[in-house]
Amino acid sequence: MRRRRGVLLAFLAAFVVLLSACGESTGASNDGAGQSSEEPEFVYTGYIVDRKGDGILVTGSVKTNTSDDGGANHYYEATWFSNAGTEHGIGERVRVWPDGPIAESYPGQGKAGRVEAFAAQQPDGANLTEAEAIRKALEAPDAGGMFPPAVKEAEYKANTGHWRIELAYNGEARTVVVTVPDKQ
């Protein structure tokens, strides 16, 4: 009987410890208005590949394999963000801090709390910025026309005076390389 009681007490103590760990604070303070006073931990980074009004479609550049869960083995994140303003254009590399949850559709859908562009990249000797070259590549007929594209790589080739833009599409192992002349 004492042994059973000891095992039961040990089990209850372990349960209380586990239960109290579920309520641990993450260190973020709350200002009482339902919003954390610190920046959200999740920041989405990628290229703007489309826009409509104040919304932007941002795709990631890093391929993930979701085939173990029944998804594609060549998956690139894509999210439409509303409330993103109009100051950022197609081809720009941005960071987006969501304001609220992201719907798990494809592409995902959410509201932008803040959008910040990376500094414009223009290699020495290039006439176009990286964003301008990407925008031209996305408009090119040989871009593949699939939706949504992910910008895997953008590279300026000074020896040829061209940009090499590599685009990828979800579920596709192949990528499309678009060569963009470095002209305004």
C-alpha positions as CSV (number, residue, x, y, z in Angstrom):
1,M,0.0,0.0,0.0
2,R,2.8,2.4,0.9
3,R,4.6,1.6,-2.3
4,R,1.5,2.3,-4.4
5,R,1.0,5.6,-2.5
6,G,4.7,6.5,-3.2
7,V,4.3,5.8,-6.9
8,L,1.1,7.8,-7.1
9,L,2.7,10.7,-5.3
10,A,5.7,10.6,-7.7
11,F,3.4,10.5,-10.7
12,L,1.3,13.4,-9.4
13,A,4.5,15.5,-8.7
14,A,5.8,14.8,-12.2
15,F,2.3,15.8,-13.6
16,V,2.3,19.1,-11.7
17,V,5.8,19.9,-12.9
18,L,4.9,19.2,-16.6
19,L,1.6,21.1,-16.2
20,S,3.4,24.2,-14.7
21,A,5.9,24.2,-17.6
22,C,3.0,24.7,-20.0
23,G,2.3,28.1,-18.5
24,E,5.9,29.4,-18.6
25,S,6.3,32.9,-19.8
26,T,8.4,33.4,-23.0
27,G,9.8,36.7,-21.7
28,A,7.8,38.9,-24.0
29,S,5.9,41.5,-22.0
30,N,2.3,42.5,-22.9
31,D,1.2,46.1,-22.8
32,G,-2.4,45.1,-21.9
33,A,-3.8,45.8,-25.4
34,G,-3.5,42.2,-26.6
35,Q,-0.2,43.0,-28.5
36,S,3.3,42.0,-27.3
37,S,5.5,45.0,-26.7
38,E,8.4,43.2,-28.4
39,E,8.6,42.4,-32.1
40,P,7.0,39.1,-33.2
41,E,9.4,36.3,-33.4
42,F,8.3,35.2,-36.9
43,V,9.7,37.2,-39.8
44,Y,9.1,36.2,-43.4
45,T,12.0,36.8,-45.8
46,G,11.7,36.5,-49.6
47,Y,11.2,38.3,-52.9
48,I,8.0,40.2,-54.0
49,V,6.9,38.3,-57.1
50,D,3.4,39.9,-57.5
51,R,1.3,42.7,-56.1
52,K,-2.3,43.8,-56.2
53,G,-3.3,47.1,-54.5
54,D,-1.7,47.2,-51.1
55,G,-1.0,43.4,-51.2
56,I,2.2,41.7,-52.0
57,L,3.0,38.0,-52.8
58,V,6.3,37.1,-51.2
59,T,8.1,33.8,-52.0
60,G,11.0,32.2,-50.2
61,S,14.2,31.1,-51.9
62,V,14.9,28.0,-49.9
63,K,13.5,24.7,-51.0
64,T,12.1,22.4,-48.4
65,N,11.0,18.8,-48.7
66,T,7.4,18.2,-47.5
67,S,7.0,14.8,-49.2
68,D,7.1,13.0,-45.8
69,D,3.8,14.7,-45.0
70,G,2.3,14.1,-48.4
71,G,3.5,17.4,-49.9
72,A,5.9,18.3,-52.7
73,N,9.6,17.4,-52.5
74,H,10.4,20.8,-54.0
75,Y,8.4,23.3,-51.9
76,Y,8.9,27.0,-51.7
77,E,6.9,29.1,-49.2
78,A,4.6,31.8,-50.7
79,T,2.4,34.2,-48.8
80,W,0.1,37.0,-49.9
81,F,0.3,39.9,-47.4
82,S,-2.4,42.5,-47.3
83,N,-1.9,45.9,-45.8
84,A,1.7,46.0,-47.1
85,G,1.6,49.5,-48.5
86,T,2.5,50.5,-52.0
87,E,6.2,51.6,-51.6
88,H,7.7,48.2,-52.4
89,G,7.8,46.7,-55.9
90,I,8.1,43.4,-57.6
91,G,11.6,42.0,-57.5
92,E,12.5,43.6,-54.1
93,R,13.9,41.3,-51.4
94,V,11.9,42.1,-48.2
95,R,11.3,41.1,-44.6
96,V,7.7,40.9,-43.5
97,W,6.5,40.9,-39.9
98,P,2.9,39.5,-39.9
99,D,0.1,41.2,-38.0
100,G,-1.8,38.1,-36.8
101,P,-2.1,34.6,-38.1
102,I,-1.2,33.3,-41.5
103,A,-3.8,31.2,-43.3
104,E,-2.4,27.8,-44.2
105,S,-3.6,27.8,-47.8
106,Y,-1.2,28.0,-50.7
107,P,-0.2,30.6,-51.1
108,G,-0.7,31.5,-47.5
109,Q,-2.6,34.7,-46.6
110,G,-2.0,37.2,-43.9
111,K,-1.8,40.8,-42.9
112,A,1.5,42.6,-42.9
113,G,2.3,44.5,-39.7
114,R,5.5,45.9,-41.2
115,V,7.5,45.4,-44.4
116,E,11.1,46.3,-44.7
117,A,13.2,46.1,-48.0
118,F,16.8,45.0,-48.0
119,A,19.2,47.6,-49.4
120,A,19.1,47.7,-53.2
121,Q,21.8,45.6,-54.7
122,Q,23.6,47.0,-57.8
123,P,27.0,45.4,-58.5
124,D,29.8,47.5,-59.9
125,G,29.4,48.1,-63.6
126,A,25.7,47.1,-63.6
127,N,23.0,49.4,-65.0
128,L,20.1,47.5,-63.4
129,T,19.6,46.8,-59.7
130,E,18.9,43.2,-58.6
131,A,15.2,44.1,-58.2
132,E,14.9,45.5,-61.7
133,A,16.6,42.4,-63.2
134,I,14.3,40.1,-61.2
135,R,11.2,42.1,-62.3
136,K,12.3,41.8,-66.0
137,A,12.9,38.1,-65.5
138,L,9.4,37.5,-64.1
139,E,7.9,39.3,-67.1
140,A,9.9,37.4,-69.6
141,P,8.1,34.8,-71.8
142,D,10.7,32.1,-70.9
143,A,10.0,32.5,-67.2
144,G,7.7,29.6,-67.4
145,G,4.4,31.3,-66.6
146,M,3.8,29.1,-63.6
147,F,2.6,30.6,-60.4
148,P,4.0,31.5,-57.9
149,P,7.6,31.5,-58.9
150,A,10.4,31.5,-56.3
151,V,13.6,33.5,-57.0
152,K,16.3,31.0,-56.2
153,E,19.2,33.1,-57.3
154,A,20.0,36.4,-58.9
155,E,23.5,37.0,-60.2
156,Y,25.1,39.7,-62.3
157,K,27.6,38.4,-64.9
158,A,29.9,41.3,-65.6
159,N,31.8,39.5,-68.3
160,T,28.7,39.1,-70.4
161,G,26.7,42.2,-69.3
162,H,23.7,40.0,-68.3
163,W,21.9,39.0,-65.2
164,R,21.2,35.3,-64.5
165,I,17.9,34.8,-62.7
166,E,17.0,31.3,-61.6
167,L,13.3,30.7,-60.9
168,A,11.8,27.6,-59.3
169,Y,8.2,26.4,-59.0
170,N,6.6,24.3,-56.3
171,G,6.6,20.6,-57.0
172,E,9.0,20.9,-59.9
173,A,12.5,19.6,-59.7
174,R,13.5,21.7,-62.7
175,T,14.3,25.4,-62.5
176,V,14.1,28.0,-65.2
177,V,17.1,30.3,-65.8
178,V,16.2,33.6,-67.4
179,T,19.0,35.7,-68.9
180,V,18.3,39.5,-68.6
181,P,20.4,42.0,-70.6
182,D,21.7,44.7,-68.3
183,K,19.8,47.5,-70.0
184,Q,17.4,50.1,-68.6
